[in-house]
Amino acid sequence: MELSVVIVNYNTRDLLHDCLTSLEKQSGLQFEVIVVDNASVDGSAVMVREHFPNVRLLEQPRNQWFCGGNNIGIEAALGRYVLLLNPDTMVTGDALAQMVAFMDTYPDYVGVTAQMRYPDGTIQHTCSCVPTYCYLLLNHTPLGWLLPHVKRRLAARHWYAEWDRTTSKDVEVIPGSCTLMRREDIKLNDQLLLYFPEDDLSRRINGKRRFLASAVIMHYEKAATQSWLATRVYFQDMLRYVRVHHGITAATLLWLLTRPLLWGMWLKRTLSHW
């Protein structure tokens, strides 16, 4: 089998339905679809069983989060390649066949992703450089307020500010919402829950990665991560990521300096609910 598409779902039943429907329309290669349902309570699993009997449904008794859920799907995958795909996406044209063909044609690449667009057609600015420690400091601590010019310069480099995503390009990090790699390379870091797995993967698996502009996927983005819990997990995952790749001292300093921002966000949220 050429490809396994792994989708981790958490309470996004209707979006998942549209995603699986779009995958049914894909042709040009042999692939399987694996849905890992993270104990959804919105009827997602029932919907998959009733409407998509050919999908391999792996129901979890509790929320395994993004990284844990994807690793469960990867472990069950049979394809030469694995595509990690968010449930809030719709695959258009022959995007899957294009990405697999690229990897077959260029075996020196370790991964490929597609151009992702919002439902209104606007191109999303996905892909980035591996985040430097200075970038994380200036974007998540008061240091960014003190050094705004440095912060803007680092952000421009990090996000490839000169590139509009209408052309294909080699990049350092491809988004976890659409990552195609060889099955033996793609295992995620179980220490992370939801954020920074693609950055961690780029540090652990060296090699070229390609943004393929001709392959297009629609992405609603952040359908299941708009909550205070997700914000807390973001900061926790960032600290775990920094501890692994920059050391305990760097992680401790970042923890101390991020407290004002996180507490300010908490206070704003609390006041808005009064």
VEXLUMVO-952263 format. One record per residue (C-alpha): chain; x, y, z. Coordinates in nm, 2 decimals. Example, Ala and Ser with C-alpha at 12.3 -4.5 7.8 and 13.67 -1.06 7.14 Angstrom:
<atom><kette>A</kette><X>1.23</X><Y>-0.45</Y><Z>0.78</Z></atom>
<atom><kette>A</kette><X>1.37</X><Y>-0.11</Y><Z>0.71</Z></atom>
This chain:
<atom><kette>A</kette><X>0.00</X><Y>0.00</Y><Z>0.00</Z></atom>
<atom><kette>A</kette><X>0.13</X><Y>0.34</Y><Z>-0.10</Z></atom>
<atom><kette>A</kette><X>-0.02</X><Y>0.57</Y><Z>0.17</Z></atom>
<atom><kette>A</kette><X>-0.19</X><Y>0.57</Y><Z>0.51</Z></atom>
<atom><kette>A</kette><X>-0.38</X><Y>0.89</Y><Z>0.60</Z></atom>
<atom><kette>A</kette><X>-0.40</X><Y>0.93</Y><Z>0.98</Z></atom>
<atom><kette>A</kette><X>-0.66</X><Y>1.17</Y><Z>1.12</Z></atom>
<atom><kette>A</kette><X>-0.68</X><Y>1.24</Y><Z>1.49</Z></atom>
<atom><kette>A</kette><X>-1.03</X><Y>1.36</Y><Z>1.58</Z></atom>
<atom><kette>A</kette><X>-1.17</X><Y>1.52</Y><Z>1.89</Z></atom>
<atom><kette>A</kette><X>-1.53</X><Y>1.65</Y><Z>1.88</Z></atom>
<atom><kette>A</kette><X>-1.52</X><Y>1.77</Y><Z>1.52</Z></atom>
<atom><kette>A</kette><X>-1.78</X><Y>1.54</Y><Z>1.37</Z></atom>
<atom><kette>A</kette><X>-1.92</X><Y>1.75</Y><Z>1.09</Z></atom>
<atom><kette>A</kette><X>-1.58</X><Y>1.87</Y><Z>0.98</Z></atom>
<atom><kette>A</kette><X>-1.45</X><Y>1.51</Y><Z>0.99</Z></atom>
<atom><kette>A</kette><X>-1.74</X><Y>1.40</Y><Z>0.78</Z></atom>
<atom><kette>A</kette><X>-1.65</X><Y>1.66</Y><Z>0.51</Z></atom>
<atom><kette>A</kette><X>-1.28</X><Y>1.56</Y><Z>0.53</Z></atom>
<atom><kette>A</kette><X>-1.36</X><Y>1.19</Y><Z>0.48</Z></atom>
<atom><kette>A</kette><X>-1.59</X><Y>1.27</Y><Z>0.20</Z></atom>
<atom><kette>A</kette><X>-1.31</X><Y>1.46</Y><Z>0.02</Z></atom>
<atom><kette>A</kette><X>-1.08</X><Y>1.17</Y><Z>0.07</Z></atom>
<atom><kette>A</kette><X>-1.33</X><Y>0.94</Y><Z>-0.10</Z></atom>
<atom><kette>A</kette><X>-1.29</X><Y>1.15</Y><Z>-0.41</Z></atom>
<atom><kette>A</kette><X>-0.91</X><Y>1.11</Y><Z>-0.43</Z></atom>
<atom><kette>A</kette><X>-0.78</X><Y>0.88</Y><Z>-0.70</Z></atom>
<atom><kette>A</kette><X>-0.46</X><Y>0.78</Y><Z>-0.86</Z></atom>
<atom><kette>A</kette><X>-0.31</X><Y>0.58</Y><Z>-0.57</Z></atom>
<atom><kette>A</kette><X>-0.39</X><Y>0.31</Y><Z>-0.32</Z></atom>
<atom><kette>A</kette><X>-0.44</X><Y>0.44</Y><Z>0.03</Z></atom>
<atom><kette>A</kette><X>-0.61</X><Y>0.37</Y><Z>0.36</Z></atom>
<atom><kette>A</kette><X>-0.77</X><Y>0.61</Y><Z>0.60</Z></atom>
<atom><kette>A</kette><X>-0.72</X><Y>0.57</Y><Z>0.98</Z></atom>
<atom><kette>A</kette><X>-0.93</X><Y>0.78</Y><Z>1.22</Z></atom>
<atom><kette>A</kette><X>-0.81</X><Y>0.79</Y><Z>1.58</Z></atom>
<atom><kette>A</kette><X>-1.10</X><Y>0.92</Y><Z>1.78</Z></atom>
<atom><kette>A</kette><X>-0.99</X><Y>1.08</Y><Z>2.11</Z></atom>
<atom><kette>A</kette><X>-1.30</X><Y>0.99</Y><Z>2.32</Z></atom>
<atom><kette>A</kette><X>-1.53</X><Y>1.24</Y><Z>2.14</Z></atom>
<atom><kette>A</kette><X>-1.87</X><Y>1.30</Y><Z>2.28</Z></atom>
<atom><kette>A</kette><X>-2.03</X><Y>1.45</Y><Z>1.97</Z></atom>
<atom><kette>A</kette><X>-2.11</X><Y>1.12</Y><Z>1.79</Z></atom>
<atom><kette>A</kette><X>-1.80</X><Y>1.13</Y><Z>1.57</Z></atom>
<atom><kette>A</kette><X>-1.72</X><Y>0.76</Y><Z>1.61</Z></atom>
<atom><kette>A</kette><X>-2.08</X><Y>0.66</Y><Z>1.53</Z></atom>
<atom><kette>A</kette><X>-2.08</X><Y>0.88</Y><Z>1.22</Z></atom>
<atom><kette>A</kette><X>-1.76</X><Y>0.72</Y><Z>1.09</Z></atom>
<atom><kette>A</kette><X>-1.90</X><Y>0.37</Y><Z>1.15</Z></atom>
<atom><kette>A</kette><X>-2.23</X><Y>0.44</Y><Z>0.98</Z></atom>
<atom><kette>A</kette><X>-2.11</X><Y>0.65</Y><Z>0.68</Z></atom>
<atom><kette>A</kette><X>-1.75</X><Y>0.54</Y><Z>0.62</Z></atom>
<atom><kette>A</kette><X>-1.73</X><Y>0.17</Y><Z>0.67</Z></atom>
<atom><kette>A</kette><X>-1.40</X><Y>0.14</Y><Z>0.48</Z></atom>
<atom><kette>A</kette><X>-1.22</X><Y>0.38</Y><Z>0.73</Z></atom>
<atom><kette>A</kette><X>-1.02</X><Y>0.21</Y><Z>1.00</Z></atom>
<atom><kette>A</kette><X>-1.16</X><Y>0.36</Y><Z>1.32</Z></atom>
<atom><kette>A</kette><X>-0.95</X><Y>0.34</Y><Z>1.63</Z></atom>
<atom><kette>A</kette><X>-1.16</X><Y>0.46</Y><Z>1.93</Z></atom>
<atom><kette>A</kette><X>-0.97</X><Y>0.57</Y><Z>2.24</Z></atom>
<atom><kette>A</kette><X>-1.11</X><Y>0.55</Y><Z>2.59</Z></atom>
<atom><kette>A</kette><X>-0.96</X><Y>0.89</Y><Z>2.67</Z></atom>
<atom><kette>A</kette><X>-0.81</X><Y>1.19</Y><Z>2.50</Z></atom>
<atom><kette>A</kette><X>-0.47</X><Y>1.09</Y><Z>2.37</Z></atom>
<atom><kette>A</kette><X>-0.41</X><Y>1.44</Y><Z>2.23</Z></atom>
<atom><kette>A</kette><X>-0.26</X><Y>1.52</Y><Z>1.90</Z></atom>
<atom><kette>A</kette><X>0.08</X><Y>1.35</Y><Z>1.94</Z></atom>
<atom><kette>A</kette><X>-0.04</X><Y>1.04</Y><Z>2.12</Z></atom>
<atom><kette>A</kette><X>-0.33</X><Y>0.99</Y><Z>1.89</Z></atom>
<atom><kette>A</kette><X>-0.12</X><Y>1.03</Y><Z>1.58</Z></atom>
<atom><kette>A</kette><X>0.14</X><Y>0.78</Y><Z>1.71</Z></atom>
<atom><kette>A</kette><X>-0.14</X><Y>0.53</Y><Z>1.76</Z></atom>
<atom><kette>A</kette><X>-0.25</X><Y>0.58</Y><Z>1.40</Z></atom>
<atom><kette>A</kette><X>0.11</X><Y>0.56</Y><Z>1.28</Z></atom>
<atom><kette>A</kette><X>0.16</X><Y>0.23</Y><Z>1.46</Z></atom>
<atom><kette>A</kette><X>-0.14</X><Y>0.08</Y><Z>1.29</Z></atom>
<atom><kette>A</kette><X>-0.05</X><Y>0.22</Y><Z>0.94</Z></atom>
<atom><kette>A</kette><X>0.03</X><Y>-0.01</Y><Z>0.65</Z></atom>
<atom><kette>A</kette><X>0.14</X><Y>0.24</Y><Z>0.39</Z></atom>
<atom><kette>A</kette><X>0.49</X><Y>0.32</Y><Z>0.27</Z></atom>
<atom><kette>A</kette><X>0.41</X><Y>0.68</Y><Z>0.35</Z></atom>
<atom><kette>A</kette><X>0.20</X><Y>0.83</Y><Z>0.63</Z></atom>
<atom><kette>A</kette><X>0.01</X><Y>1.15</Y><Z>0.59</Z></atom>
<atom><kette>A</kette><X>-0.09</X><Y>1.33</Y><Z>0.92</Z></atom>
<atom><kette>A</kette><X>-0.40</X><Y>1.52</Y><Z>0.83</Z></atom>
<atom><kette>A</kette><X>-0.63</X><Y>1.74</Y><Z>1.05</Z></atom>
<atom><kette>A</kette><X>-1.00</X><Y>1.66</Y><Z>1.05</Z></atom>
<atom><kette>A</kette><X>-1.08</X><Y>2.02</Y><Z>0.97</Z></atom>
<atom><kette>A</kette><X>-0.94</X><Y>1.99</Y><Z>0.62</Z></atom>
<atom><kette>A</kette><X>-1.07</X><Y>1.90</Y><Z>0.27</Z></atom>
<atom><kette>A</kette><X>-0.84</X><Y>1.75</Y><Z>0.01</Z></atom>
<atom><kette>A</kette><X>-0.89</X><Y>1.89</Y><Z>-0.34</Z></atom>
<atom><kette>A</kette><X>-0.79</X><Y>1.77</Y><Z>-0.68</Z></atom>
<atom><kette>A</kette><X>-0.52</X><Y>1.50</Y><Z>-0.68</Z></atom>
<atom><kette>A</kette><X>-0.32</X><Y>1.65</Y><Z>-0.39</Z></atom>
<atom><kette>A</kette><X>-0.25</X><Y>1.31</Y><Z>-0.23</Z></atom>
<atom><kette>A</kette><X>-0.12</X><Y>1.16</Y><Z>-0.55</Z></atom>
<atom><kette>A</kette><X>0.10</X><Y>1.47</Y><Z>-0.61</Z></atom>
<atom><kette>A</kette><X>0.26</X><Y>1.44</Y><Z>-0.27</Z></atom>
<atom><kette>A</kette><X>0.33</X><Y>1.07</Y><Z>-0.30</Z></atom>
<atom><kette>A</kette><X>0.47</X><Y>1.12</Y><Z>-0.65</Z></atom>
<atom><kette>A</kette><X>0.70</X><Y>1.39</Y><Z>-0.53</Z></atom>
<atom><kette>A</kette><X>0.84</X><Y>1.17</Y><Z>-0.25</Z></atom>
<atom><kette>A</kette><X>0.89</X><Y>0.88</Y><Z>-0.50</Z></atom>
<atom><kette>A</kette><X>1.07</X><Y>1.11</Y><Z>-0.75</Z></atom>
<atom><kette>A</kette><X>1.29</X><Y>1.28</Y><Z>-0.49</Z></atom>
<atom><kette>A</kette><X>1.40</X><Y>1.01</Y><Z>-0.24</Z></atom>
<atom><kette>A</kette><X>1.65</X><Y>1.26</Y><Z>-0.08</Z></atom>
<atom><kette>A</kette><X>1.35</X><Y>1.45</Y><Z>0.07</Z></atom>
<atom><kette>A</kette><X>1.22</X><Y>1.34</Y><Z>0.41</Z></atom>
<atom><kette>A</kette><X>0.88</X><Y>1.51</Y><Z>0.39</Z></atom>
<atom><kette>A</kette><X>0.63</X><Y>1.71</Y><Z>0.19</Z></atom>
<atom><kette>A</kette><X>0.33</X><Y>1.92</Y><Z>0.25</Z></atom>
<atom><kette>A</kette><X>0.06</X><Y>2.09</Y><Z>0.05</Z></atom>
<atom><kette>A</kette><X>-0.05</X><Y>2.45</Y><Z>0.00</Z></atom>
<atom><kette>A</kette><X>-0.33</X><Y>2.51</Y><Z>0.25</Z></atom>
<atom><kette>A</kette><X>-0.61</X><Y>2.76</Y><Z>0.20</Z></atom>
<atom><kette>A</kette><X>-0.89</X><Y>2.90</Y><Z>0.41</Z></atom>
<atom><kette>A</kette><X>-1.25</X><Y>2.83</Y><Z>0.29</Z></atom>
<atom><kette>A</kette><X>-1.26</X><Y>3.17</Y><Z>0.12</Z></atom>
<atom><kette>A</kette><X>-0.95</X><Y>3.07</Y><Z>-0.09</Z></atom>
<atom><kette>A</kette><X>-0.70</X><Y>3.28</Y><Z>0.10</Z></atom>
<atom><kette>A</kette><X>-0.36</X><Y>3.10</Y><Z>0.12</Z></atom>
<atom><kette>A</kette><X>-0.25</X><Y>3.02</Y><Z>0.47</Z></atom>
<atom><kette>A</kette><X>0.11</X><Y>3.11</Y><Z>0.57</Z></atom>
<atom><kette>A</kette><X>0.21</X><Y>2.76</Y><Z>0.68</Z></atom>
<atom><kette>A</kette><X>0.57</X><Y>2.63</Y><Z>0.70</Z></atom>
<atom><kette>A</kette><X>0.85</X><Y>2.80</Y><Z>0.90</Z></atom>
<atom><kette>A</kette><X>1.21</X><Y>2.77</Y><Z>1.01</Z></atom>
<atom><kette>A</kette><X>1.29</X><Y>2.57</Y><Z>1.32</Z></atom>
<atom><kette>A</kette><X>1.22</X><Y>2.82</Y><Z>1.61</Z></atom>
<atom><kette>A</kette><X>1.53</X><Y>2.96</Y><Z>1.77</Z></atom>
<atom><kette>A</kette><X>1.54</X><Y>3.01</Y><Z>2.14</Z></atom>
<atom><kette>A</kette><X>1.56</X><Y>3.39</Y><Z>2.09</Z></atom>
<atom><kette>A</kette><X>1.25</X><Y>3.38</Y><Z>1.87</Z></atom>
<atom><kette>A</kette><X>1.06</X><Y>3.20</Y><Z>2.15</Z></atom>
<atom><kette>A</kette><X>1.18</X><Y>3.44</Y><Z>2.41</Z></atom>
<atom><kette>A</kette><X>1.08</X><Y>3.75</Y><Z>2.22</Z></atom>
<atom><kette>A</kette><X>0.74</X><Y>3.62</Y><Z>2.12</Z></atom>
<atom><kette>A</kette><X>0.63</X><Y>3.49</Y><Z>2.45</Z></atom>
<atom><kette>A</kette><X>0.78</X><Y>3.72</Y><Z>2.71</Z></atom>
<atom><kette>A</kette><X>0.81</X><Y>4.09</Y><Z>2.79</Z></atom>
<atom><kette>A</kette><X>1.14</X><Y>4.10</Y><Z>2.61</Z></atom>
<atom><kette>A</kette><X>0.95</X><Y>4.13</Y><Z>2.29</Z></atom>
<atom><kette>A</kette><X>0.80</X><Y>4.46</Y><Z>2.41</Z></atom>
<atom><kette>A</kette><X>1.15</X><Y>4.59</Y><Z>2.50</Z></atom>
<atom><kette>A</kette><X>1.31</X><Y>4.48</Y><Z>2.17</Z></atom>
<atom><kette>A</kette><X>1.03</X><Y>4.52</Y><Z>1.91</Z></atom>
<atom><kette>A</kette><X>1.26</X><Y>4.56</Y><Z>1.61</Z></atom>
<atom><kette>A</kette><X>1.45</X><Y>4.25</Y><Z>1.69</Z></atom>
<atom><kette>A</kette><X>1.12</X><Y>4.06</Y><Z>1.74</Z></atom>
<atom><kette>A</kette><X>0.99</X><Y>4.17</Y><Z>1.40</Z></atom>
<atom><kette>A</kette><X>1.32</X><Y>4.07</Y><Z>1.23</Z></atom>
<atom><kette>A</kette><X>1.32</X><Y>3.73</Y><Z>1.39</Z></atom>
<atom><kette>A</kette><X>0.95</X><Y>3.67</Y><Z>1.30</Z></atom>
<atom><kette>A</kette><X>1.02</X><Y>3.77</Y><Z>0.94</Z></atom>
<atom><kette>A</kette><X>1.29</X><Y>3.51</Y><Z>0.91</Z></atom>
<atom><kette>A</kette><X>1.10</X><Y>3.25</Y><Z>1.10</Z></atom>
<atom><kette>A</kette><X>0.79</X><Y>3.27</Y><Z>0.88</Z></atom>
<atom><kette>A</kette><X>0.97</X><Y>3.33</Y><Z>0.54</Z></atom>
<atom><kette>A</kette><X>0.81</X><Y>3.68</Y><Z>0.52</Z></atom>
<atom><kette>A</kette><X>0.93</X><Y>3.73</Y><Z>0.16</Z></atom>
<atom><kette>A</kette><X>0.75</X><Y>3.42</Y><Z>0.03</Z></atom>
<atom><kette>A</kette><X>0.37</X><Y>3.43</Y><Z>-0.05</Z></atom>
<atom><kette>A</kette><X>0.32</X><Y>3.05</Y><Z>-0.07</Z></atom>
<atom><kette>A</kette><X>0.22</X><Y>3.05</Y><Z>-0.44</Z></atom>
<atom><kette>A</kette><X>0.54</X><Y>2.88</Y><Z>-0.54</Z></atom>
<atom><kette>A</kette><X>0.70</X><Y>2.55</Y><Z>-0.42</Z></atom>
<atom><kette>A</kette><X>0.99</X><Y>2.59</Y><Z>-0.18</Z></atom>
<atom><kette>A</kette><X>1.22</X><Y>2.39</Y><Z>0.04</Z></atom>
<atom><kette>A</kette><X>1.14</X><Y>2.47</Y><Z>0.41</Z></atom>
<atom><kette>A</kette><X>1.27</X><Y>2.36</Y><Z>0.75</Z></atom>
<atom><kette>A</kette><X>0.93</X><Y>2.28</Y><Z>0.92</Z></atom>
<atom><kette>A</kette><X>0.61</X><Y>2.16</Y><Z>0.76</Z></atom>
<atom><kette>A</kette><X>0.28</X><Y>2.18</Y><Z>0.95</Z></atom>
<atom><kette>A</kette><X>0.15</X><Y>1.90</Y><Z>1.16</Z></atom>
<atom><kette>A</kette><X>-0.19</X><Y>1.95</Y><Z>1.00</Z></atom>
<atom><kette>A</kette><X>-0.06</X><Y>1.82</Y><Z>0.67</Z></atom>
<atom><kette>A</kette><X>0.27</X><Y>1.62</Y><Z>0.70</Z></atom>
<atom><kette>A</kette><X>0.36</X><Y>1.34</Y><Z>0.46</Z></atom>
<atom><kette>A</kette><X>0.67</X><Y>1.14</Y><Z>0.55</Z></atom>
<atom><kette>A</kette><X>0.80</X><Y>0.78</Y><Z>0.53</Z></atom>
<atom><kette>A</kette><X>0.63</X><Y>0.56</Y><Z>0.79</Z></atom>
<atom><kette>A</kette><X>0.96</X><Y>0.48</Y><Z>0.96</Z></atom>
<atom><kette>A</kette><X>1.05</X><Y>0.85</Y><Z>1.01</Z></atom>
<atom><kette>A</kette><X>0.73</X><Y>1.01</Y><Z>1.12</Z></atom>
<atom><kette>A</kette><X>0.68</X><Y>0.91</Y><Z>1.49</Z></atom>
<atom><kette>A</kette><X>0.60</X><Y>1.21</Y><Z>1.71</Z></atom>
<atom><kette>A</kette><X>0.74</X><Y>1.30</Y><Z>2.05</Z></atom>
<atom><kette>A</kette><X>0.51</X><Y>1.16</Y><Z>2.32</Z></atom>
<atom><kette>A</kette><X>0.64</X><Y>1.42</Y><Z>2.56</Z></atom>
<atom><kette>A</kette><X>0.43</X><Y>1.68</Y><Z>2.37</Z></atom>
<atom><kette>A</kette><X>0.05</X><Y>1.69</Y><Z>2.37</Z></atom>
<atom><kette>A</kette><X>-0.06</X><Y>1.93</Y><Z>2.10</Z></atom>
<atom><kette>A</kette><X>0.20</X><Y>2.19</Y><Z>2.00</Z></atom>
<atom><kette>A</kette><X>0.55</X><Y>2.19</Y><Z>1.86</Z></atom>
<atom><kette>A</kette><X>0.56</X><Y>1.83</Y><Z>1.73</Z></atom>
<atom><kette>A</kette><X>0.66</X><Y>1.94</Y><Z>1.37</Z></atom>
<atom><kette>A</kette><X>0.94</X><Y>2.15</Y><Z>1.51</Z></atom>
<atom><kette>A</kette><X>1.06</X><Y>1.86</Y><Z>1.73</Z></atom>
<atom><kette>A</kette><X>1.03</X><Y>1.63</Y><Z>1.43</Z></atom>
<atom><kette>A</kette><X>1.24</X><Y>1.86</Y><Z>1.21</Z></atom>
<atom><kette>A</kette><X>1.52</X><Y>1.86</Y><Z>1.48</Z></atom>
<atom><kette>A</kette><X>1.51</X><Y>1.48</Y><Z>1.52</Z></atom>
<atom><kette>A</kette><X>1.48</X><Y>1.38</Y><Z>1.15</Z></atom>
<atom><kette>A</kette><X>1.73</X><Y>1.58</Y><Z>0.94</Z></atom>
<atom><kette>A</kette><X>1.67</X><Y>1.63</Y><Z>0.57</Z></atom>
<atom><kette>A</kette><X>1.49</X><Y>1.84</Y><Z>0.31</Z></atom>
<atom><kette>A</kette><X>1.12</X><Y>1.92</Y><Z>0.33</Z></atom>
<atom><kette>A</kette><X>0.91</X><Y>2.05</Y><Z>0.04</Z></atom>
<atom><kette>A</kette><X>0.61</X><Y>2.28</Y><Z>0.03</Z></atom>
<atom><kette>A</kette><X>0.42</X><Y>2.17</Y><Z>-0.29</Z></atom>
<atom><kette>A</kette><X>0.22</X><Y>2.46</Y><Z>-0.42</Z></atom>
<atom><kette>A</kette><X>0.03</X><Y>2.26</Y><Z>-0.68</Z></atom>
<atom><kette>A</kette><X>-0.12</X><Y>2.03</Y><Z>-0.42</Z></atom>
<atom><kette>A</kette><X>-0.41</X><Y>2.22</Y><Z>-0.25</Z></atom>
<atom><kette>A</kette><X>-0.59</X><Y>2.14</Y><Z>0.08</Z></atom>
<atom><kette>A</kette><X>-0.86</X><Y>2.35</Y><Z>0.24</Z></atom>
<atom><kette>A</kette><X>-0.81</X><Y>2.41</Y><Z>0.61</Z></atom>
<atom><kette>A</kette><X>-1.05</X><Y>2.56</Y><Z>0.86</Z></atom>
<atom><kette>A</kette><X>-0.77</X><Y>2.58</Y><Z>1.12</Z></atom>
<atom><kette>A</kette><X>-0.80</X><Y>2.56</Y><Z>1.50</Z></atom>
<atom><kette>A</kette><X>-1.14</X><Y>2.39</Y><Z>1.49</Z></atom>
<atom><kette>A</kette><X>-1.06</X><Y>2.20</Y><Z>1.81</Z></atom>
<atom><kette>A</kette><X>-0.81</X><Y>2.43</Y><Z>1.99</Z></atom>
<atom><kette>A</kette><X>-1.00</X><Y>2.75</Y><Z>2.07</Z></atom>
<atom><kette>A</kette><X>-1.00</X><Y>2.73</Y><Z>2.45</Z></atom>
<atom><kette>A</kette><X>-0.82</X><Y>2.83</Y><Z>2.76</Z></atom>
<atom><kette>A</kette><X>-0.71</X><Y>2.47</Y><Z>2.81</Z></atom>
<atom><kette>A</kette><X>-0.54</X><Y>2.48</Y><Z>2.47</Z></atom>
<atom><kette>A</kette><X>-0.36</X><Y>2.80</Y><Z>2.56</Z></atom>
<atom><kette>A</kette><X>-0.23</X><Y>2.64</Y><Z>2.88</Z></atom>
<atom><kette>A</kette><X>-0.12</X><Y>2.33</Y><Z>2.69</Z></atom>
<atom><kette>A</kette><X>0.06</X><Y>2.55</Y><Z>2.44</Z></atom>
<atom><kette>A</kette><X>0.28</X><Y>2.70</Y><Z>2.71</Z></atom>
<atom><kette>A</kette><X>0.34</X><Y>2.36</Y><Z>2.87</Z></atom>
<atom><kette>A</kette><X>0.44</X><Y>2.21</Y><Z>2.53</Z></atom>
<atom><kette>A</kette><X>0.67</X><Y>2.50</Y><Z>2.45</Z></atom>
<atom><kette>A</kette><X>0.85</X><Y>2.45</Y><Z>2.78</Z></atom>
<atom><kette>A</kette><X>0.88</X><Y>2.07</Y><Z>2.72</Z></atom>
<atom><kette>A</kette><X>1.01</X><Y>2.14</Y><Z>2.37</Z></atom>
<atom><kette>A</kette><X>1.27</X><Y>2.39</Y><Z>2.50</Z></atom>
<atom><kette>A</kette><X>1.38</X><Y>2.16</Y><Z>2.78</Z></atom>
<atom><kette>A</kette><X>1.45</X><Y>1.88</Y><Z>2.52</Z></atom>
<atom><kette>A</kette><X>1.63</X><Y>2.08</Y><Z>2.26</Z></atom>
<atom><kette>A</kette><X>1.78</X><Y>2.37</Y><Z>2.46</Z></atom>
<atom><kette>A</kette><X>1.83</X><Y>2.23</Y><Z>2.81</Z></atom>
<atom><kette>A</kette><X>1.68</X><Y>2.28</Y><Z>3.16</Z></atom>
<atom><kette>A</kette><X>1.84</X><Y>2.62</Y><Z>3.23</Z></atom>
<atom><kette>A</kette><X>1.69</X><Y>2.77</Y><Z>2.91</Z></atom>
<atom><kette>A</kette><X>1.35</X><Y>2.61</Y><Z>2.99</Z></atom>
<atom><kette>A</kette><X>1.36</X><Y>2.75</Y><Z>3.35</Z></atom>
<atom><kette>A</kette><X>1.44</X><Y>3.10</Y><Z>3.22</Z></atom>
<atom><kette>A</kette><X>1.16</X><Y>3.08</Y><Z>2.97</Z></atom>
<atom><kette>A</kette><X>0.92</X><Y>2.96</Y><Z>3.23</Z></atom>
<atom><kette>A</kette><X>0.99</X><Y>3.26</Y><Z>3.45</Z></atom>
<atom><kette>A</kette><X>0.97</X><Y>3.51</Y><Z>3.17</Z></atom>
<atom><kette>A</kette><X>0.64</X><Y>3.37</Y><Z>3.03</Z></atom>
<atom><kette>A</kette><X>0.45</X><Y>3.40</Y><Z>3.35</Z></atom>
<atom><kette>A</kette><X>0.35</X><Y>3.77</Y><Z>3.30</Z></atom>
<atom><kette>A</kette><X>0.21</X><Y>3.70</Y><Z>2.96</Z></atom>
<atom><kette>A</kette><X>0.02</X><Y>3.38</Y><Z>3.07</Z></atom>
<atom><kette>A</kette><X>-0.12</X><Y>3.54</Y><Z>3.38</Z></atom>
<atom><kette>A</kette><X>-0.22</X><Y>3.85</Y><Z>3.18</Z></atom>
<atom><kette>A</kette><X>-0.41</X><Y>3.62</Y><Z>2.94</Z></atom>
<atom><kette>A</kette><X>-0.58</X><Y>3.44</Y><Z>3.23</Z></atom>
<atom><kette>A</kette><X>-0.68</X><Y>3.77</Y><Z>3.40</Z></atom>
<atom><kette>A</kette><X>-0.83</X><Y>3.90</Y><Z>3.07</Z></atom>
<atom><kette>A</kette><X>-1.02</X><Y>3.58</Y><Z>3.03</Z></atom>
<atom><kette>A</kette><X>-1.15</X><Y>3.59</Y><Z>3.39</Z></atom>
<atom><kette>A</kette><X>-1.26</X><Y>3.95</Y><Z>3.37</Z></atom>
<atom><kette>A</kette><X>-1.44</X><Y>3.89</Y><Z>3.04</Z></atom>
<atom><kette>A</kette><X>-1.66</X><Y>3.63</Y><Z>3.21</Z></atom>
<atom><kette>A</kette><X>-1.77</X><Y>3.86</Y><Z>3.49</Z></atom>
